[in-house]
Amino acid sequence: MWQSIPLYELKTLIAQQIAECSPETRMLFEANAITPQKWTLSPWGDDGGGFWVIAIIGKFVLWYNDIEEGFNTSSFTQEGAIEQYWCNQDPLHVALLSLSSKSPKLGAPHAPA
């Protein structure tokens, strides 16, 4: 049974990896970062009380998969619940770039309702 990464270790990991990001990627993170929150993703995250979500852009979240030790992105429809399990072992900047490509661009026309 795995144990979730402690919050202080996650914050240290984020700080280390953000320091390695380009200024643009760092700004993207800072503009969308949230205080880390545990979100559910059953059954994978059940033993650890969920996974840490660290940023939200539109209907996508950036989260840390501490089973695989990497950052991932996923959509969500209900706050507090990650929809897809991914086992990427991406560093933060790679996951951020993936997340930014899924989000609407500034000045882009809105999709019809």
C-alpha positions in Angstrom: 0.0 0.0 0.0 1.4 3.4 -1.0 1.3 6.5 1.1 0.7 10.0 -0.2 3.5 12.4 -0.5 3.5 14.8 2.5 2.5 18.3 1.7 5.8 19.8 2.7 7.7 17.4 0.3 5.3 18.2 -2.5 5.9 22.0 -2.0 9.6 21.4 -2.0 9.3 19.4 -5.3 7.2 22.1 -6.9 9.6 24.8 -5.8 12.6 22.9 -7.3 10.9 22.2 -10.6 9.4 25.7 -11.0 12.9 27.1 -10.6 13.8 25.1 -13.7 10.9 26.4 -15.8 11.1 29.1 -18.4 9.7 32.5 -17.3 6.6 31.9 -19.5 5.9 28.5 -18.0 6.5 29.8 -14.5 4.0 32.6 -15.1 1.4 30.1 -16.4 1.8 28.1 -13.2 1.6 31.1 -10.9 -1.5 32.4 -12.7 -3.3 29.1 -12.2 -1.8 27.6 -9.0 -4.0 26.8 -6.1 -3.2 25.8 -2.6 -2.6 22.1 -3.0 -5.8 20.1 -2.3 -6.5 16.4 -2.2 -8.9 15.4 -4.9 -10.4 11.9 -5.3 -9.6 9.5 -8.1 -11.0 6.1 -7.2 -9.9 3.4 -6.9 -6.2 4.5 -7.5 -6.1 7.3 -5.0 -8.2 5.7 -2.3 -5.3 4.4 -0.1 -3.7 7.8 0.0 -6.8 9.9 0.4 -6.6 11.1 -3.2 -4.0 13.0 -5.2 -2.7 16.5 -4.8 -4.1 19.0 -7.3 -1.9 22.0 -7.6 -3.4 24.1 -10.5 -6.6 24.5 -12.4 -7.0 25.9 -15.9 -10.5 25.9 -17.2 -11.9 22.3 -16.8 -8.4 20.8 -16.4 -6.3 20.1 -13.3 -2.6 19.7 -12.8 -2.0 17.0 -10.2 0.8 14.9 -8.8 0.7 11.2 -9.1 2.7 10.1 -6.1 2.3 6.4 -7.0 4.3 7.0 -10.2 6.1 10.1 -9.0 5.2 12.4 -11.8 2.8 15.3 -12.7 -0.3 14.7 -14.8 -3.2 16.6 -16.2 -6.8 15.5 -16.3 -10.2 17.0 -16.9 -12.8 17.4 -14.2 -16.6 18.1 -14.2 -17.0 18.2 -10.4 -14.6 20.1 -8.2 -12.8 17.7 -5.9 -12.8 14.7 -8.3 -10.1 14.0 -11.0 -11.7 12.2 -13.9 -8.8 10.3 -15.6 -6.0 8.4 -14.1 -2.6 8.8 -15.8 0.7 7.3 -14.9 2.9 9.8 -16.6 6.1 10.5 -14.8 6.4 14.0 -16.3 8.3 16.8 -14.7 6.2 19.8 -13.8 7.1 21.9 -16.9 6.0 19.1 -19.3 2.7 18.7 -17.6 2.1 22.4 -17.5 2.8 22.7 -21.3 0.3 19.9 -21.8 -2.3 21.7 -19.7 -1.8 25.0 -21.4 -2.4 23.4 -24.8 -5.8 22.1 -23.6 -7.0 25.5 -22.3 -8.6 28.2 -24.3 -6.1 30.8 -25.4 -6.5 34.4 -24.4 -8.6 36.2 -27.0 -9.9 33.0 -28.5 -13.5 33.0 -29.4 -15.8 31.2 -27.0 -17.3 28.0 -28.2 -21.0 28.1 -29.0 -23.3 27.1 -26.1 
